[in-house]
Amino acid sequence: MTAKRTVKMERSTRETKVAVELNIDGKGDFDVVTDIQFLKHMVETLARYASFDIKLDASGDNEHHIIEDTAITLGEAFAKALGTAPITRMATATLPMDDALVMTSLDIVDRPYADIDCPDNLYHHFFRSFAMSAGITLHILQIRGFDEHHIVEASFKSMGMALKEAVVPRKTELSTKDSVKVN
C-alpha cells in the first residue's frame, strides 16, 4: 500500500496568513479563498491541470506578500506531501492558449533552481518562490504570446501538467546516484 501523499500546513507572519491542504493524488478539486481573484484563478488552474486537490486560504497586507507566501506555502506543502518514494521525477509539458505558447520542464530533484519567462513580476516571483520552497528545478519558457494573462495562465497550466507527470510513482529511483542520503 502506497503512503498517502497529503499534507496540511499553515504559514503565518506579520504580513500574511496562508493555510493549505494538498493531496498530490487528487482529482483536481479545489477550494481557494483569497481576495486576489487572479491568484485564486491561477491556483485553481494549477490544481485542475496537476490533478492535485488544493484547499487554500490566503490573506495579508498586500498582493506581493500574499502571492509570495502562497507560493512558499504551496512549495513546502508539495515537498512534504511528496515524501521520498521513487517518482518519475522529470517532465516537460507544452501548452497553447490563444496567442500564448508556453513550455515547462522540471525536475523534482532537491536542487532548487528557477529560470522563468513571465511578463508579470508578481507571478515570476510566484514560480521562483514555489520552485525554491519545493526544492525543484523549474524552467518555464515563453515560446510565443503577447497577452500577459494568457502567458501567465498557460504557464500555470503547463507547470501543472508537468507536475502531474513528474509525481507518478516508480518502483526504483531514477538516478545514476541512486537515492541521496544526508548523514
Backbone torsions as a table, in degrees:
resi	resn	phi	psi	omega
1	MET	NA	128.6	179.9
2	THR	-78.1	140.3	178.3
3	ALA	-65.2	146.0	177.3
4	LYS	-68.3	133.8	-179.8
5	ARG	-103.7	71.1	-179.3
6	THR	-131.1	155.9	177.8
7	VAL	-156.6	150.2	169.8
8	LYS	-122.8	133.3	176.1
9	MET	-154.6	159.9	178.4
10	GLU	-130.1	150.1	172.6
11	ARG	-129.6	121.3	-178.0
12	SER	-130.6	123.1	177.8
13	THR	-128.6	-178.2	174.3
14	ARG	-64.2	-23.7	-173.7
15	GLU	-98.2	-31.1	-172.7
16	THR	-144.1	164.5	168.8
17	LYS	-138.6	120.7	-179.6
18	VAL	-129.4	127.1	175.0
19	ALA	-121.4	134.5	-179.6
20	VAL	-136.9	141.7	167.3
21	GLU	-120.4	126.8	-175.5
22	LEU	-129.9	131.2	173.6
23	ASN	-124.0	106.8	-178.4
24	ILE	-66.1	-27.4	-178.5
25	ASP	-99.6	37.0	-177.0
26	GLY	-86.6	-158.6	-178.2
27	LYS	-120.1	3.7	-176.9
28	GLY	92.5	19.9	177.1
29	ASP	-78.2	150.7	-179.0
30	PHE	-149.0	153.6	172.5
31	ASP	-147.3	96.6	-173.6
32	VAL	-113.9	125.6	178.7
33	VAL	-121.9	115.8	173.8
34	THR	-162.5	154.2	178.4
35	ASP	-77.8	-12.8	-179.5
36	ILE	-90.8	99.9	-172.5
37	GLN	-63.6	-35.2	178.8
38	PHE	-69.3	-39.8	175.6
39	LEU	-61.1	-44.0	177.0
40	LYS	-55.7	-49.1	179.9
41	HIS	-60.3	-41.2	-177.2
42	MET	-72.1	-39.0	177.9
43	VAL	-67.4	-39.6	175.4
44	GLU	-62.4	-40.1	177.8
45	THR	-63.4	-45.1	177.6
46	LEU	-59.0	-46.3	179.7
47	ALA	-57.9	-47.7	-176.4
48	ARG	-64.0	-47.5	-174.6
49	TYR	-77.2	-24.7	176.1
50	ALA	-89.3	-11.3	-171.7
51	SER	60.0	32.4	174.1
52	PHE	-94.8	140.3	169.1
53	ASP	-86.2	124.6	-178.5
54	ILE	-129.3	123.4	169.6
55	LYS	-114.5	123.7	-173.2
56	LEU	-139.2	137.9	172.4
57	ASP	-132.1	117.2	-175.8
58	ALA	-132.8	126.9	177.1
59	SER	-143.7	163.1	179.5
60	GLY	172.7	-166.7	-171.8
61	ASP	-83.5	-26.2	177.8
62	ASN	-159.3	165.5	-176.3
63	GLU	-56.2	-47.4	-176.8
64	HIS	-57.5	-49.7	-177.9
65	HIS	-65.4	-40.2	-179.5
66	ILE	-66.0	-45.8	-179.7
67	ILE	-63.9	-45.8	-180.0
68	GLU	-62.0	-49.1	-177.1
69	ASP	-70.8	-28.1	172.8
70	THR	-63.9	-45.2	179.5
71	ALA	-64.0	-43.3	179.1
72	ILE	-62.0	-46.8	-178.4
73	THR	-65.4	-43.0	176.9
74	LEU	-62.8	-41.0	179.3
75	GLY	-63.6	-45.6	178.6
76	GLU	-64.6	-41.1	178.0
77	ALA	-63.0	-42.1	178.6
78	PHE	-59.1	-49.6	-178.5
79	ALA	-61.2	-41.7	-178.9
80	LYS	-69.2	-43.8	-179.0
81	ALA	-66.3	-33.4	-176.7
82	LEU	-64.2	-39.1	-179.9
83	GLY	73.1	-153.0	-174.3
84	THR	-121.8	4.0	179.7
85	ALA	-67.4	149.3	179.9
86	PRO	-60.3	139.6	178.2
87	ILE	-134.5	169.2	177.2
88	THR	-58.0	-38.6	167.6
89	ARG	83.2	-52.9	-176.3
90	MET	-111.9	144.0	178.4
91	ALA	-159.9	155.2	176.1
92	THR	-135.5	138.2	176.5
93	ALA	-139.4	131.5	176.0
94	THR	-112.3	132.0	-174.1
95	LEU	-133.4	127.6	173.3
96	PRO	-92.2	141.7	171.9
97	MET	-145.9	99.9	-176.7
98	ASP	53.4	-117.1	-178.1
99	ASP	-75.8	-17.6	-172.7
100	ALA	-92.4	140.6	171.9
101	LEU	-134.8	116.4	-173.2
102	VAL	-129.6	137.9	176.7
103	MET	-119.1	133.3	173.7
104	THR	-116.7	130.8	171.0
105	SER	-124.2	136.1	-178.7
106	LEU	-145.7	159.9	177.3
107	ASP	-139.1	120.3	179.0
108	ILE	-89.0	88.3	-166.5
109	VAL	-132.3	1.2	-176.7
110	ASP	60.2	35.6	167.7
111	ARG	-128.2	82.9	-172.9
112	PRO	-62.5	131.9	176.8
113	TYR	-158.4	144.6	178.8
114	ALA	-142.2	126.0	172.5
115	ASP	-127.7	105.8	-166.5
116	ILE	-123.0	125.0	166.6
117	ASP	-91.5	111.2	179.3
118	CYS	-151.1	124.6	-176.7
119	PRO	-74.5	-12.1	-178.6
120	ASP	-108.2	116.4	-176.2
121	ASN	-58.9	-36.1	179.9
122	LEU	-64.3	-40.0	-178.0
123	TYR	-84.3	-24.7	168.0
124	HIS	-59.4	-45.0	178.8
125	HIS	-65.0	-37.8	176.9
126	PHE	-57.6	-53.2	-177.0
127	PHE	-60.8	-43.0	-179.5
128	ARG	-65.0	-44.7	179.8
129	SER	-63.7	-40.1	177.3
130	PHE	-61.3	-49.3	-178.1
131	ALA	-61.0	-44.3	-178.5
132	MET	-65.4	-42.0	-178.6
133	SER	-73.5	-32.1	179.3
134	ALA	-82.0	-17.5	-178.6
135	GLY	74.4	36.8	-178.5
136	ILE	-116.6	158.0	168.8
137	THR	-90.6	124.9	-174.7
138	LEU	-132.7	123.8	173.7
139	HIS	-121.6	125.1	174.1
140	ILE	-122.5	118.7	-174.7
141	LEU	-114.6	121.1	173.5
142	GLN	-83.6	113.2	-179.9
143	ILE	-85.5	-41.9	178.2
144	ARG	-146.0	166.1	171.9
145	GLY	135.9	149.3	175.4
146	PHE	-133.3	-20.5	178.1
147	ASP	-87.7	114.5	-175.4
148	GLU	-58.8	-39.5	178.4
149	HIS	-59.0	-46.1	-179.1
150	HIS	-65.5	-39.0	-179.3
151	ILE	-65.8	-46.3	179.4
152	VAL	-63.9	-45.7	-179.0
153	GLU	-64.7	-41.6	176.9
154	ALA	-62.9	-32.0	177.2
155	SER	-65.8	-45.2	177.5
156	PHE	-64.0	-41.1	179.8
157	LYS	-64.4	-47.0	-178.0
158	SER	-68.4	-36.0	176.1
159	MET	-65.1	-41.3	177.7
160	GLY	-59.8	-45.5	179.7
161	MET	-63.3	-40.7	178.8
162	ALA	-67.2	-42.2	177.6
163	LEU	-61.4	-42.3	179.4
164	LYS	-56.6	-43.0	-179.6
165	GLU	-72.6	-38.8	-174.4
166	ALA	-71.7	-26.4	-176.5
167	VAL	-89.0	2.2	179.3
168	VAL	-62.1	126.7	-179.3
169	PRO	-62.7	147.6	174.7
170	ARG	-125.5	165.1	176.7
171	LYS	-80.0	-31.3	-177.5
172	THR	-129.3	158.2	177.3
173	GLU	-66.7	136.1	178.1
174	LEU	-96.9	84.4	-177.5
175	SER	-165.7	145.8	173.5
176	THR	-78.7	-13.7	179.6
177	LYS	-92.8	-5.1	-169.7
178	ASP	67.2	-158.7	178.4
179	SER	-83.1	144.4	179.8
180	VAL	-87.8	128.0	179.8
181	LYS	-112.4	132.0	177.9
182	VAL	-103.8	125.6	179.9
183	ASN	-94.7	NA	NA
